[in-house]
Amino acid sequence: MTERMASGVGPARLDIAYEEFGEPGDPPVLLIMGGAAQMIHWPEEFCTELSGRGLRVIRFDSRDTGRSTWITDAPEPDVVAAMAGDVSSAAYNLSDMAADTVGLLDALSIGSAHLVGLSMGGMIAQTVAIEYPDRVRSLTSMSSTTGDPAVGQPKPGVLGSAGGWPRNRDDYIAWQVRNIRAVGSPGFAFDEAAVADRAGRAYDRGVDESAMMRHFLAVLASETDRTDKLATLRVPTLVIHGLDDPMIDLSGGRATAAAIPGARLVTYPGLGHSLPSELFSAFADEIAALVAEAEKNRA
C-alpha cells in the first residue's frame, strides 16, 4: 500500500491522490467516500478485507479533500443562499465529481470498475452509473439516497450538533469525535481512539471549512431527484443501509433499491452513518458476492 498521485485527471485536470490494495489483475473496486471525507476514512482494515476476497481495491481523495487538488479559486460558499435555492456560489456539482471519478479510471487504464460509494460518495457513484454506464460493472450504494427530498432526510438536530469549525488540530480531533459519535452506530462499540487517530491524520493531510461547504453545495447544485434516471440503470446493484442512520434516513436506502431494477437492499440493525469494524467482514462478503455475480454476467 503506497499513496500515489494521478495528474491531469478528468476534464478539470486535477491531481488525485489514491492508494491500491490487492493484485492488479483482480476485478477493480473503486471506493468513493462521502462529503468532506478523505480516502483514509475507508479504514485500511476494511480495504484489506475486500482485497483478501480477490479484489483490486482503490481508494482516493476527492477534489477538495486530503492531498488531491483544492478548488481555491472558487467563490466563497453561501450555504444560506444555497439552502434557499440560490446555488450560484457552488463551484461544482455531482456530475463534475463523477467526471473526476471516471477520469481516475482513465488515469489508471481501467475501462470499467465496480463502484462502492458511501453517503455523498453513493450519490457520486449513482451519478457515474447514470452518466457513464459503460464504465460501471456493479454499483454498491451505502448509507445514501436518491436525492428525492421526501426520503433520506437527517434526524432533526443531528446536523451541526457538534458545534462550529474548530480552531486547531486538537480541537479538530475533538470535533470529529463528537461528529462521528452523533451520527454513528448505536448498536456497535464506539472506537474513540480509532476515530481520533483518523481525525488527526486527516487534519495533517489537509482540511478546510470552505472545502467542506463546497462539497455540501455540490449536492444542492445537482439535479435534486435521480429516481427516474436510476430506473434506467441495468447494472447489478447492492444497497446497504443502517436501520439506525440519523444522517440519511433508511427511507433513502429503500428508495434507492426500489428505483434501480433488480437492486438488493441489505439492512443492519444498530448501524448508523458509520463503518463499524464489527461489520467489515459482512460488508466485504456482500460486496464481493455482488462483484462475483457481475463478473460472471460479463463473462
C-alpha positions in Angstrom: 0.0 0.0 0.0 1.6 3.2 -1.3 0.0 6.5 -1.8 0.3 7.7 -5.4 -0.7 10.8 -7.3 -2.5 10.8 -10.7 -2.1 14.1 -12.5 -4.3 15.8 -15.1 -7.4 13.8 -14.1 -10.7 14.3 -15.8 -12.0 17.5 -17.6 -10.8 19.6 -14.7 -7.3 18.3 -15.0 -7.0 17.6 -11.3 -4.3 15.9 -9.2 -5.9 13.0 -7.4 -4.2 11.1 -4.6 -5.0 7.4 -4.4 -4.0 4.1 -2.9 -4.4 0.5 -4.0 -4.8 -2.8 -2.2 -4.7 -6.3 -3.8 -3.4 -7.5 -7.1 -3.5 -5.5 -10.4 -5.2 -8.3 -12.3 -8.1 -8.7 -9.8 -11.5 -7.1 -10.5 -11.2 -3.3 -9.7 -13.3 -1.9 -6.9 -13.3 1.9 -6.6 -14.2 3.3 -3.2 -15.9 6.7 -3.2 -16.0 8.4 0.2 -18.6 10.9 1.5 -18.7 14.6 1.8 -15.5 16.3 3.1 -14.1 12.9 3.9 -10.8 11.5 2.7 -9.7 8.2 1.4 -8.3 7.3 4.8 -11.9 7.3 6.1 -12.2 4.0 4.3 -10.3 2.1 7.0 -7.3 0.1 6.0 -8.7 -3.0 7.6 -11.9 -2.7 5.5 -9.8 -2.3 2.3 -7.8 -5.4 3.4 -11.0 -7.4 3.9 -12.0 -6.6 0.4 -8.6 -7.3 -1.2 -8.5 -10.5 0.7 -11.5 -11.6 -1.3 -9.7 -11.3 -4.6 -10.4 -7.7 -5.4 -8.2 -4.8 -6.5 -9.3 -2.0 -4.2 -8.7 1.6 -5.0 -9.5 4.4 -2.6 -8.9 8.1 -3.3 -9.2 11.7 -2.1 -12.0 13.5 -4.0 -11.3 17.1 -5.1 -11.2 19.5 -2.1 -10.0 16.7 0.3 -6.7 15.4 1.6 -3.9 15.6 -0.9 -5.9 16.0 -4.1 -6.5 19.3 -5.8 -8.2 22.0 -3.8 -10.5 24.4 -5.7 -9.1 27.6 -4.2 -10.2 30.0 -7.0 -13.9 29.3 -6.2 -16.4 31.8 -4.8 -17.0 31.6 -1.0 -19.8 29.1 -0.5 -23.0 30.7 0.6 -24.8 27.9 2.4 -27.8 30.1 3.5 -28.5 31.2 -0.1 -28.0 27.7 -1.4 -30.5 26.3 1.1 -32.9 28.9 -0.2 -32.4 27.8 -3.8 -29.6 30.1 -5.0 -26.7 27.8 -5.8 -24.7 30.4 -7.7 -21.8 30.1 -5.2 -21.4 26.4 -5.9 -18.0 25.7 -7.5 -19.1 22.3 -8.9 -21.7 19.6 -8.7 -22.1 15.8 -8.5 -21.7 15.5 -12.3 -18.3 17.2 -12.0 -17.2 14.8 -9.3 -18.5 11.9 -11.3 -16.3 13.1 -14.2 -13.3 13.2 -11.7 -14.1 9.6 -10.8 -14.1 8.4 -14.4 -11.0 10.4 -15.0 -9.2 8.5 -12.3 -10.2 5.2 -14.0 -8.8 6.6 -17.3 -5.5 7.6 -15.5 -5.3 4.0 -14.1 -6.2 2.5 -17.6 -9.3 0.9 -16.1 -12.1 0.6 -18.6 -14.8 -0.2 -16.1 -14.9 -0.8 -12.4 -17.2 -1.9 -9.5 -18.2 1.3 -7.6 -18.8 1.4 -3.9 -20.0 4.8 -2.6 -20.8 5.9 0.9 -23.2 8.8 1.7 -22.3 11.6 -0.7 -20.0 9.0 -2.3 -23.0 6.9 -3.0 -24.6 9.9 -4.8 -21.4 10.3 -6.9 -21.4 6.6 -7.7 -25.1 6.7 -8.7 -24.3 9.7 -11.0 -21.4 7.8 -12.6 -23.7 4.9 -13.3 -26.3 7.2 -14.8 -23.9 9.3 -16.9 -21.2 6.7 -17.7 -23.0 3.4 -17.7 -20.3 1.6 -19.7 -17.7 2.4 -17.0 -19.6 0.6 -14.2 -19.6 -3.1 -13.7 -21.6 -3.1 -10.4 -22.9 -0.4 -8.0 -22.9 -0.5 -4.2 -24.7 2.4 -2.6 -24.1 2.6 1.1 -25.8 4.9 3.6 -27.0 7.1 0.7 -30.2 8.3 -1.1 -31.8 9.1 -4.4 -31.9 12.9 -4.0 -35.7 12.8 -3.6 -36.3 15.3 -0.8 -39.2 13.2 0.5 -36.7 10.5 1.6 -33.3 10.1 3.3 -33.6 13.2 5.4 -31.4 13.6 8.5 -32.8 13.3 12.0 -33.8 16.7 13.4 -30.9 18.3 15.2 -28.1 16.0 14.1 -26.6 18.5 11.6 -24.4 20.9 13.4 -24.8 19.2 16.8 -21.0 19.0 17.2 -20.6 22.8 17.1 -18.7 25.2 14.8 -15.5 24.7 12.8 -12.5 24.0 15.1 -9.6 26.3 15.6 -6.6 23.9 15.7 -5.6 20.3 15.4 -6.6 19.2 18.9 -10.0 21.0 18.5 -10.5 19.4 15.1 -9.9 15.9 16.6 -12.4 16.5 19.4 -14.9 18.0 16.9 -14.6 14.9 14.7 -15.1 12.6 17.7 -18.3 14.5 18.6 -19.5 14.4 15.0 -18.9 10.7 14.5 -20.4 9.8 17.8 -23.5 11.9 16.9 -24.1 10.1 13.6 -22.5 6.7 14.5 -23.9 3.3 15.1 -25.7 2.8 18.4 -25.6 -1.0 18.1 -21.8 -1.2 17.9 -18.9 -0.1 20.1 -17.7 3.5 19.5 -13.9 3.2 18.9 -12.9 6.7 20.1 -9.2 6.1 19.8 -9.5 5.0 16.1 -11.8 8.0 15.3 -9.3 10.4 17.0 -6.3 8.8 15.2 -8.0 9.1 11.8 -9.1 12.7 12.5 -5.5 13.6 13.3 -4.2 12.1 10.2 -7.0 13.8 8.1 -6.0 17.2 9.7 -2.4 16.6 8.8 -3.3 15.7 5.2 -5.5 18.7 4.7 -8.9 20.0 5.9 -10.7 23.3 5.3 -14.2 24.6 6.2 -14.8 26.2 2.8 -13.9 22.9 1.1 -16.4 21.1 3.3 -19.1 23.6 2.3 -18.2 23.3 -1.4 -18.9 19.5 -1.1 -22.2 20.3 0.6 -23.1 22.8 -2.2 -22.2 20.3 -4.9 -25.1 18.2 -3.7 -27.5 21.2 -3.6 -26.3 22.3 -7.1 -27.1 18.9 -8.7 -30.3 17.6 -10.1 -32.5 17.1 -7.0 -34.1 13.8 -7.7 -32.3 11.0 -9.5 -35.1 8.4 -9.1 -36.3 8.4 -12.8 -32.7 8.1 -14.1 -31.8 5.4 -11.6 -34.8 3.4 -13.0 -32.9 3.3 -16.3 -29.9 1.5 -14.9 -29.1 -2.1 -15.9 -26.2 -2.8 -13.6 -26.0 -5.3 -10.6 -26.7 -3.2 -7.6 -26.4 -3.6 -3.8 -27.8 -1.1 -1.4 -26.5 -1.2 2.2 -28.2 0.9 4.9 -28.4 1.1 8.7 -31.7 0.8 10.4 -30.5 3.5 12.8 -28.9 6.0 10.4 -29.5 9.5 11.8 -27.8 11.3 8.9 -29.6 9.7 5.9 -32.8 8.0 7.0 -33.4 4.4 6.0 -36.1 5.6 3.6 -33.2 6.9 1.3 -31.8 3.4 1.0 -35.2 1.8 0.5 -35.9 4.4 -2.2 -32.6 3.7 -3.9 -33.2 0.0 -4.0 -36.7 0.4 -5.2 -35.6 2.8 -8.0 -32.9 0.5 -9.5 -34.2 -2.6 -11.3 -33.0 -5.8 -9.6 -31.2 -3.9 -6.8 -30.9 -5.8 -3.5 -31.3 -4.0 -0.2 -29.3 -5.2 2.9 -30.0 -3.5 6.2 -28.3 -3.8 9.6 -29.9 -3.1 13.0 -27.8 -0.8 15.1 -25.9 0.6 12.1 -25.9 4.3 11.8 -23.9 6.6 9.5 -20.5 5.0 10.1 -18.4 1.9 9.3 -18.1 -0.1 12.5 -15.3 -2.6 12.4 -17.6 -5.4 13.5 -19.3 -5.2 10.1 -16.2 -5.0 7.9 -16.3 -8.7 7.1 -20.1 -8.7 6.5 -19.8 -5.7 4.2 -16.9 -7.2 2.3 -18.8 -10.5 1.9 -21.8 -8.7 0.4 -19.7 -6.5 -2.0 -17.5 -9.5 -3.1 -20.6 -11.5 -3.8 -22.0 -8.7 -6.0 -18.7 -8.4 -7.8 -18.6 -12.1 -8.4 -22.1 -12.0 -9.8 -21.3 -9.1 -12.1 -18.1 -10.6 -13.3 -19.9 -13.9 -14.1 -22.5 -11.9 -16.1 -19.7 -10.1 -18.0 -18.1 -13.4 -18.9 
